[in-house]
Amino acid sequence: MTNANKDSGGWRVPATQIESLIAREAARSLSDRVAIAATLEQIGITFDKLPAALGAAEEYWQRLQSDAERAQALSDLVHRIELRANNLRIVLSLGPLFGRCLPTPDAAKLIIARDIPLQIKRRGVETRLIIEDAPTPISTVDPVLLKEVARAHRCFDALLTGKVSAISELSRLEGIDERYVRRILPLAFLAPEVVDAVARGAHPIELTAKRLIRKTELPLEWDSQKRALGFR
């Protein structure tokens, strides 16, 4: 886990999130042939060495896609990581692209840096990274949230069809207390767009099952629900 002192403005962020982010951004850096070529040119590496370096960059790109090889590839490539309040700087060493025989004494200058704007947000007891310049939003289906929305629809359908005639019966069927049944039933009236977003993991990162259940009075219209639940 990557740690930072909360009192100094830092956060405690799960290592798996950091590793996944770094691997993706490192792969993007290795795909930038122009940036690699410019870095090599600046420190005097001759053009004839470029094809081999780009070929090695492609090999490392492949290794970053592999669960088995990713950690070692990152260990080879990552020179420094700086996690700040509003961005993440990833500094990669291009030395591994030349194996053990570096063609220059300026190996320390064989680096390429990438700055990624980000936000670190709380989600319940978790912290999550929100990458501002990612090509697509980083979204993950929340199984607890999805389960409770599905449960609400199941309970309401049971009442509507006459499968059960009382909340107490639902309580026994679902294995939850009657108060909780009453609290989740309003989720059966979420707008279809909200339900679809929950199913795809495209809901706001702060929207947990606990927070949604607490919102016992939701408007029926999608636009109003969207604002109430924090959708942009």
Secondary structure, 3 states (H helix, E strand, C coil): CECCCHHHCCCCECHHHHHHHHHHHHHHHHHCHHHHHHHHHHCCCCHHHHHHHHHHHHHHHHHHCCCCCHHHHHHHHEEEEEECCCEEEEEEECHHHHCCCCCCCCHHHCEEEEEEEEEEEEECCEEEEEECCCCCCCCCCCHHHHHHHHHHHHHHHHHHHCCCCCHHHHHHHHCCCHHHHHHHHHHHHCCHHHHHHHHHCCCCCCCCHHHHHHCCCCCCCHHHHHHHHCCC
